Amino acid sequence: MRPIRSFCAVTFLVGYCAVIGAEPARLPADQMAKAIRIDAISIPTPGELFAALEKPGKPNWIGQMRGPTPTTYKNRAQIALNLGSLIADGFIAVEAKDAQQVKNIGTDIIKLAKALGVSENVLSRGSSINEFAENNEWDALQEELEATQNEVKSSMQTHRDQDLIILVSVGGWIRGTQVVSAAVLQNYDERAAKVLRQPALVNFIQSKLNEVSPEVKDEPLVKEVNGELPGVEKLVSFSAGKAPTLDEVKKVNEAVGKIMSRIQAKEETK
């Protein structure tokens, strides 16, 4: 069941074992050979984050959905960050089995992707998302979102928009972490809370943002996001093997929520 999602969960959890301090299970050689990522960076996708969260129990996905976000941004860095966050919203809508929300988010994903000049292959996936949503084909939708995300990044790679690939991944991670921390707050579980321990990952994200071109790095929004990450890194540096308290989870949620609010703000502060 859900082969792509299962594989994502495996790759995500193996990565997080190193962060959490547990002994990662050794994958068979044939599985390792298949673990070829399209992403130029190893930031967990929203689907991977949510798959790991579901291990202890079923989250209230409907409660994690947010209202419509703007799709008329002019700044390409802000478009890329929001595109990543919208892809995360797509996974949430699929988990919540909300067909109309899936279609709405799919339309917005295509709008932002088009604004970045991605290939026609990405744009054509909009009709597939609508068709699967109308027929309640949730497993197919999960796979289509994974494919859409990979198609976006592949198209950007072709156009050598490595900076935007990084920003799409970062936007998805921020929104995904916001959702995971909110879900843990709603129904606290020590096993789920441990997923939030990711200091090495946040440090890695900072290193990638520091590698973008000077033009992108100097964008006010990118500078602001990057400036908030050291604080987030401290908040997710829980002791190895120990679950964060409810108050610590709340602080993580507030920190990434602040970044997310800034990303989806309608106007760029100059």
C-alpha positions as CSV (number, residue, x, y, z in Angstrom):
1,M,0.0,0.0,0.0
2,R,1.2,3.4,-0.9
3,P,4.6,2.2,-2.2
4,I,6.0,5.7,-2.8
5,R,5.0,6.9,0.6
6,S,6.4,3.9,2.3
7,F,9.7,4.4,0.5
8,C,9.7,8.1,1.5
9,A,9.1,7.1,5.1
10,V,12.0,4.7,5.0
11,T,14.5,7.2,3.6
12,F,13.3,9.9,6.0
13,L,13.4,7.8,9.1
14,V,16.9,6.4,8.3
15,G,18.1,10.0,8.0
16,Y,16.5,11.0,11.2
17,C,17.9,8.0,13.1
18,A,21.3,9.7,12.7
19,V,19.9,12.9,14.0
20,I,18.0,11.3,16.9
21,G,21.0,9.1,17.8
22,A,19.4,5.7,17.2
23,E,20.9,2.9,15.2
24,P,19.6,3.1,11.7
25,A,18.5,-0.2,10.1
26,R,20.7,-1.4,7.3
27,L,18.9,-1.3,3.9
28,P,19.3,-4.2,1.5
29,A,21.7,-3.5,-1.4
30,D,18.8,-3.5,-3.9
31,Q,16.9,-0.9,-1.9
32,M,20.0,1.3,-1.6
33,A,20.5,1.1,-5.3
34,K,17.0,2.5,-5.8
35,A,17.5,5.3,-3.4
36,I,18.3,7.8,-6.1
37,R,17.0,11.3,-5.3
38,I,16.1,13.9,-7.9
39,D,16.7,16.6,-5.3
40,A,20.1,18.2,-5.3
41,I,19.8,18.5,-1.6
42,S,18.7,16.1,1.1
43,I,16.0,18.2,2.9
44,P,13.0,15.9,3.8
45,T,10.0,16.5,1.6
46,P,6.6,17.2,3.3
47,G,5.4,13.7,2.4
48,E,8.4,12.2,4.3
49,L,7.8,14.4,7.3
50,F,4.1,13.5,7.5
51,A,4.8,9.8,6.9
52,A,7.1,9.8,9.9
53,L,4.5,11.6,12.0
54,E,1.9,8.9,11.3
55,K,3.9,6.1,12.9
56,P,2.7,6.7,16.4
57,G,-0.9,7.5,15.4
58,K,-3.3,9.2,13.1
59,P,-3.0,13.1,13.2
60,N,-6.0,15.4,12.8
61,W,-5.2,16.4,9.2
62,I,-8.3,18.5,8.7
63,G,-7.3,20.6,11.7
64,Q,-3.9,21.3,10.0
65,M,-5.3,22.8,6.8
66,R,-5.0,26.6,6.4
67,G,-6.9,29.1,4.4
68,P,-6.0,30.3,0.8
69,T,-2.6,31.9,0.4
70,P,-1.8,34.6,-2.2
71,T,-0.5,33.5,-5.6
72,T,0.3,36.9,-7.0
73,Y,3.8,37.4,-5.7
74,K,6.2,39.2,-7.9
75,N,9.5,38.2,-6.2
76,R,10.8,34.9,-7.5
77,A,12.4,33.9,-4.1
78,Q,9.1,34.4,-2.4
79,I,7.3,32.5,-5.1
80,A,9.7,29.5,-4.7
81,L,9.3,29.5,-0.9
82,N,5.5,29.6,-1.1
83,L,5.5,26.9,-3.8
84,G,7.2,24.6,-1.4
85,S,4.8,25.4,1.3
86,L,1.8,24.8,-1.0
87,I,3.1,21.4,-2.0
88,A,3.1,20.6,1.7
89,D,-0.5,21.8,1.9
90,G,-1.3,19.4,-1.0
91,F,-0.1,16.5,1.1
92,I,-2.2,17.6,4.0
93,A,-5.4,17.9,1.9
94,V,-4.8,14.4,0.5
95,E,-4.3,13.0,4.0
96,A,-7.5,14.8,5.1
97,K,-9.3,13.3,2.0
98,D,-10.6,16.7,1.1
99,A,-11.1,16.6,-2.7
100,Q,-12.1,20.2,-3.2
101,Q,-9.1,21.4,-1.2
102,V,-6.8,19.2,-3.2
103,K,-8.1,20.8,-6.4
104,N,-7.8,24.3,-5.1
105,I,-4.2,23.7,-3.9
106,G,-3.3,22.0,-7.1
107,T,-4.5,25.0,-9.1
108,D,-2.4,27.3,-6.9
109,I,0.6,25.1,-7.2
110,I,0.4,25.3,-11.0
111,K,0.0,29.1,-10.8
112,L,3.2,29.6,-8.8
113,A,5.1,27.0,-10.9
114,K,4.0,28.8,-14.0
115,A,5.2,32.1,-12.6
116,L,8.7,30.5,-12.2
117,G,8.7,29.4,-15.8
118,V,8.7,25.6,-15.2
119,S,8.2,23.1,-18.0
120,E,4.9,22.2,-19.6
121,N,5.2,18.7,-18.0
122,V,4.6,20.4,-14.6
123,L,1.6,22.4,-15.9
124,S,0.0,19.3,-17.4
125,R,-0.2,17.7,-14.0
126,G,-2.9,20.1,-12.9
127,S,-5.5,18.1,-14.8
128,S,-4.3,14.8,-13.4
129,I,-4.6,16.2,-9.8
130,N,-8.1,17.3,-10.5
131,E,-9.1,14.0,-12.1
132,F,-7.7,12.0,-9.2
133,A,-9.4,14.3,-6.7
134,E,-12.8,14.0,-8.3
135,N,-12.5,10.2,-8.3
136,N,-11.2,10.1,-4.7
137,E,-8.1,8.3,-5.8
138,W,-6.0,9.2,-2.7
139,D,-3.1,6.9,-3.3
140,A,-2.7,8.1,-6.9
141,L,-2.9,11.7,-5.6
142,Q,-0.1,11.0,-3.1
143,E,2.1,9.8,-6.0
144,E,1.0,12.7,-8.3
145,L,2.1,15.2,-5.7
146,E,5.5,13.5,-5.3
147,A,5.8,13.5,-9.1
148,T,4.8,17.2,-9.4
149,Q,7.3,18.2,-6.8
150,N,10.1,16.2,-8.5
151,E,9.0,17.6,-11.9
152,V,9.2,21.2,-10.6
153,K,12.8,20.6,-9.3
154,S,13.8,18.8,-12.4
155,S,12.6,21.6,-14.6
156,M,14.5,24.2,-12.5
157,Q,17.6,22.0,-12.6
158,T,17.4,22.0,-16.4
159,H,17.2,25.8,-16.3
160,R,20.0,25.9,-13.8
161,D,17.8,27.5,-11.2
162,Q,19.6,25.8,-8.3
163,D,18.8,28.7,-5.9
164,L,15.1,28.2,-6.5
165,I,15.3,24.4,-6.0
166,I,16.8,25.1,-2.5
167,L,14.1,27.7,-1.7
168,V,11.2,25.3,-2.8
169,S,12.7,22.6,-0.5
170,V,13.1,25.0,2.4
171,G,9.6,26.3,2.0
172,G,8.2,22.8,2.1
173,W,10.3,21.9,5.2
174,I,9.2,25.0,7.1
175,R,5.5,24.4,6.4
176,G,5.9,20.7,7.1
177,T,7.6,21.3,10.4
178,Q,4.9,23.8,11.3
179,V,2.3,21.2,10.7
180,V,4.2,18.4,12.5
181,S,4.7,20.5,15.6
182,A,1.1,21.7,15.6
183,A,-0.1,18.1,15.3
184,V,2.1,17.1,18.2
185,L,0.6,19.9,20.3
186,Q,-2.9,18.8,19.5
187,N,-2.2,15.2,20.6
188,Y,1.1,15.0,22.5
189,D,3.0,11.8,22.0
190,E,6.7,11.3,22.9
191,R,7.5,9.2,19.9
192,A,6.0,11.8,17.5
193,A,7.6,14.7,19.4
194,K,11.1,13.2,18.9
195,V,10.7,13.7,15.1
196,L,11.2,17.4,15.8
197,R,14.8,16.9,17.0
198,Q,16.7,18.0,13.9
199,P,19.6,20.4,14.7
200,A,21.9,18.8,12.1
201,L,19.2,19.3,9.4
202,V,18.5,22.9,10.3
203,N,22.3,23.6,10.2
204,F,22.4,21.9,6.8
205,I,19.6,24.1,5.5
206,Q,21.5,27.2,6.7
207,S,24.5,26.0,4.8
208,K,22.5,25.6,1.6
209,L,21.0,29.1,2.0
210,N,24.4,30.5,2.4
211,E,25.4,28.9,-0.9
212,V,22.8,30.6,-3.0
213,S,23.8,33.4,-5.4
214,P,24.5,36.9,-3.9
215,E,21.4,38.3,-5.6
216,V,19.1,35.7,-4.0
217,K,21.0,35.8,-0.7
218,D,20.5,39.5,-0.4
219,E,16.8,39.3,-0.9
220,P,15.1,40.7,2.2
221,L,12.9,37.7,2.7
222,V,15.7,35.2,2.2
223,K,17.9,37.1,4.7
224,E,15.1,37.2,7.2
225,V,14.4,33.4,6.8
226,N,18.1,32.6,7.2
227,G,18.4,34.9,10.1
228,E,15.6,33.1,12.0
229,L,17.1,29.6,11.5
230,P,19.8,29.8,14.2
231,G,17.1,30.3,16.8
232,V,15.1,27.4,15.3
233,E,18.3,25.2,15.5
234,K,18.6,25.9,19.2
235,L,14.9,25.0,19.8
236,V,15.2,21.6,18.0
237,S,18.5,20.7,19.8
238,F,16.8,18.4,22.3
239,S,18.9,15.9,24.2
240,A,19.4,12.7,22.2
241,G,16.9,10.0,23.1
242,K,14.7,12.4,25.1
243,A,11.4,13.7,23.8
244,P,10.8,17.5,23.9
245,T,8.3,18.7,26.4
246,L,5.0,20.2,25.4
247,D,6.3,23.7,26.0
248,E,9.4,23.0,23.9
249,V,7.2,21.8,21.0
250,K,5.1,25.0,21.4
251,K,8.2,27.1,21.0
252,V,9.3,25.2,17.9
253,N,5.8,25.7,16.4
254,E,5.8,29.4,17.2
255,A,9.3,29.9,15.7
256,V,8.5,28.2,12.4
257,G,5.0,29.7,12.3
258,K,6.6,33.2,12.5
259,I,8.8,32.3,9.5
260,M,5.8,30.9,7.6
261,S,3.8,34.1,8.2
262,R,6.6,36.1,6.8
263,I,6.9,33.9,3.7
264,Q,3.2,34.2,2.8
265,A,3.0,37.9,3.6
266,K,1.3,39.7,0.6
267,E,4.0,42.3,0.2
268,E,7.7,42.2,0.4
269,T,9.4,44.5,2.9
270,K,12.1,46.5,1.2
